[in-house]
């Protein structure tokens, strides 16, 4: 998700648009998982040209999503990293139309990437040994106000950050685990409330 620092709220349409690009999302995932890289190594990993990855790295850097590591460069190659950031998004109702469009596209890309990652895990599950059992899955429903739901989210984020603390030394056998949080209103509840019952005329 360099020092993480305070949560960073994204509302700028240009920043949201810069983030919501499929190649840039792939670049960020590679940098976060594998660590610093050059445009050349990223191009090789993503089957893209070096010019393409260089361009997208510069666009990401403009909005602070990646940063150059000049101490690792040798004059010909520039090294890049994706500093961990706690990125939050403003209320959609407060966004401009352009920001809403960019936010929707970013969400579409991220959900598609999540489905692809889960499908890949399912396909390889039988080859992962004990990690093949490591699928924690829970579904539930709570009756909450918007304020309570936000408090629930903040509690979750506090727990996430406690485990993500970079001062923790990973234990032997640790590996990257993908975590996703999703909560949204049950709109079918509204429809049920207005649906005629058998006793209605």
C-alpha positions as CSV (number, residue, x, y, z in Angstrom):
1,X,0.0,0.0,0.0
2,X,9.2,4.8,2.6
3,X,7.2,5.6,5.6
4,X,3.5,5.3,5.4
5,X,2.7,8.3,7.5
6,X,-0.8,9.7,7.7
7,X,-3.7,8.4,5.5
8,X,-3.7,10.1,2.1
9,X,-7.2,11.0,0.8
10,X,-7.6,11.1,-3.0
11,X,-10.2,13.4,-4.5
12,X,-8.2,15.0,-7.4
13,X,-9.6,13.6,-10.7
14,X,-6.1,13.8,-12.2
15,X,-4.6,11.6,-9.5
16,X,-7.5,9.2,-9.6
17,X,-7.2,9.0,-13.4
18,X,-3.4,8.4,-13.1
19,X,-4.0,5.5,-10.8
20,X,-6.9,4.0,-12.8
21,X,-4.9,2.7,-15.7
22,X,-4.3,-1.1,-16.2
23,X,-0.6,-0.9,-16.9
24,X,0.0,1.4,-14.0
25,X,-1.9,-0.9,-11.7
26,X,0.3,-3.8,-12.9
27,X,3.4,-1.7,-12.3
28,X,2.3,-0.9,-8.8
29,X,1.4,-4.5,-7.9
30,X,4.9,-5.6,-9.1
31,X,6.7,-2.9,-7.2
32,X,4.7,-3.5,-4.0
33,X,5.2,-7.3,-4.2
34,X,8.8,-7.6,-5.5
35,X,10.3,-4.3,-4.4
36,X,12.3,-1.7,-6.4
37,X,12.7,-2.2,-10.1
38,X,13.8,-0.4,-13.3
39,X,11.6,0.3,-16.3
40,X,13.5,-2.3,-18.2
41,X,12.8,-5.1,-15.7
42,X,9.2,-4.0,-15.4
43,X,8.9,-4.0,-19.2
44,X,10.2,-7.6,-19.3
45,X,7.9,-8.8,-16.6
46,X,4.8,-7.1,-18.2
47,X,5.7,-7.9,-21.8
48,X,5.7,-4.2,-22.6
49,X,8.3,-1.9,-24.1
50,X,10.7,0.1,-21.9
51,X,9.3,3.3,-23.3
52,X,5.8,2.3,-22.2
53,X,6.8,1.4,-18.7
54,X,9.0,4.6,-18.4
55,X,6.1,6.7,-19.4
56,X,3.7,5.2,-16.9
57,X,6.3,5.4,-14.1
58,X,6.6,9.1,-14.7
59,X,2.9,9.6,-14.6
60,X,2.7,7.6,-11.4
61,X,5.6,9.7,-10.0
62,X,3.8,12.9,-10.8
63,X,1.1,12.0,-8.2
64,X,3.4,10.5,-5.6
65,X,2.4,6.8,-6.2
66,X,6.0,5.8,-7.0
67,X,9.4,7.5,-6.4
68,X,12.8,7.3,-7.8
69,X,15.7,5.8,-5.9
70,X,18.7,7.9,-7.2
71,X,21.2,6.1,-5.0
72,X,20.5,2.9,-6.9
73,X,20.8,4.4,-10.4
74,X,24.0,4.2,-12.4
75,X,23.4,7.0,-14.9
76,X,21.6,4.7,-17.4
77,X,19.0,3.0,-15.4
78,X,16.6,4.6,-13.0
79,X,15.3,2.5,-10.1
80,X,11.7,3.0,-8.8
81,X,9.8,2.0,-5.7
82,X,6.2,2.2,-4.6
83,X,6.3,3.5,-1.0
84,X,3.6,2.1,1.2
85,X,0.7,4.5,1.5
86,X,-2.6,4.4,3.3
87,X,-4.7,5.7,0.4
88,X,-8.3,6.6,1.2
89,X,-11.0,8.0,-1.0
90,X,-13.3,10.9,-0.3
91,X,-17.0,10.6,-0.2
92,X,-18.4,9.9,-3.6
93,X,-21.2,12.4,-3.1
94,X,-18.6,15.1,-2.6
95,X,-16.6,14.3,-5.8
96,X,-16.9,16.2,-9.0
97,X,-18.3,14.3,-12.0
98,X,-14.8,13.8,-13.4
99,X,-13.6,12.4,-10.1
100,X,-16.6,10.0,-10.0
101,X,-15.8,8.7,-13.5
102,X,-12.2,8.2,-12.6
103,X,-13.1,6.5,-9.3
104,X,-15.5,4.2,-11.0
105,X,-12.9,3.1,-13.6
106,X,-10.3,2.5,-10.8
107,X,-12.8,0.4,-8.9
108,X,-13.6,-1.6,-12.1
109,X,-9.9,-2.3,-12.7
110,X,-9.3,-3.3,-9.1
111,X,-12.2,-5.7,-8.9
112,X,-11.2,-7.3,-12.2
113,X,-7.6,-7.8,-10.8
114,X,-9.0,-9.3,-7.6
115,X,-11.1,-11.8,-9.6
116,X,-8.1,-12.7,-11.7
117,X,-5.9,-13.2,-8.6
118,X,-8.5,-15.4,-6.9
119,X,-9.0,-17.5,-10.0
120,X,-5.2,-17.9,-10.3
121,X,-5.1,-19.1,-6.6
122,X,-7.9,-21.6,-7.2
123,X,-6.1,-23.0,-10.3
124,X,-2.8,-23.5,-8.4
125,X,-4.3,-24.3,-5.0
126,X,-3.4,-28.0,-5.1
127,X,0.3,-27.2,-5.7
128,X,0.7,-24.8,-2.7
129,X,1.0,-27.3,0.1
130,X,-0.2,-26.0,3.4
131,X,-0.9,-22.6,1.8
132,X,-3.6,-24.3,-0.3
133,X,-5.7,-24.3,2.9
134,X,-5.1,-20.6,3.6
135,X,-8.3,-19.2,2.3
136,X,-10.2,-17.3,5.1
137,X,-13.7,-16.4,4.0
138,X,-16.5,-14.8,6.0
139,X,-19.8,-13.3,5.0
140,X,-22.2,-11.5,7.3
141,X,-24.6,-8.6,7.6
142,X,-24.9,-5.9,10.3
143,X,-27.6,-3.3,10.7
144,X,-25.5,-0.1,11.0
145,X,-25.8,3.7,10.5
146,X,-23.3,5.3,8.1
147,X,-21.4,6.6,11.1
148,X,-21.2,3.1,12.6
149,X,-20.1,1.6,9.3
150,X,-17.3,4.2,9.1
151,X,-16.2,3.3,12.7
152,X,-16.2,-0.4,11.7
153,X,-14.0,0.4,8.7
154,X,-11.6,2.5,10.9
155,X,-11.3,-0.5,13.3
156,X,-10.5,-2.8,10.5
157,X,-7.9,-0.4,9.1
158,X,-6.3,-0.1,12.6
159,X,-6.0,-3.9,12.7
160,X,-4.6,-4.0,9.2
161,X,-2.0,-1.3,10.0
162,X,-0.9,-3.2,13.2
163,X,0.0,-6.2,11.1
164,X,1.4,-4.1,8.2
165,X,3.8,-2.2,10.5
166,X,7.1,-2.2,8.7
167,X,9.0,-2.6,11.9
168,X,7.7,-6.1,12.3
169,X,10.2,-8.7,11.1
170,X,8.5,-11.3,8.9
171,X,8.5,-14.7,10.5
172,X,10.1,-17.7,8.7
173,X,7.7,-19.1,6.1
174,X,5.7,-15.8,5.8
175,X,4.5,-14.8,2.4
176,X,2.3,-12.1,0.9
177,X,-1.4,-12.6,1.6
178,X,-4.0,-10.6,-0.3
179,X,-6.6,-9.0,1.9
180,X,-9.8,-7.4,0.7
181,X,-12.5,-5.5,2.6
182,X,-15.9,-4.8,1.0
183,X,-19.1,-3.4,2.6
184,X,-22.1,-1.9,0.9
185,X,-25.8,-1.3,1.6
186,X,-28.3,-4.1,0.8
187,X,-30.4,-2.3,-1.7
188,X,-32.8,-5.2,-2.0
189,X,-34.0,-4.4,1.5
190,X,-35.4,-1.2,0.2
191,X,-37.2,-3.1,-2.6
192,X,-38.6,-5.6,-0.1
193,X,-40.0,-2.8,2.1
194,X,-42.1,-1.4,-0.8
195,X,-43.1,-4.8,-2.4
196,X,-46.8,-5.6,-2.0
197,X,-47.6,-8.5,0.3
198,X,-50.3,-11.2,-0.4
199,X,-52.7,-9.3,1.8
200,X,-52.3,-6.0,-0.1
201,X,-55.0,-4.9,-2.6
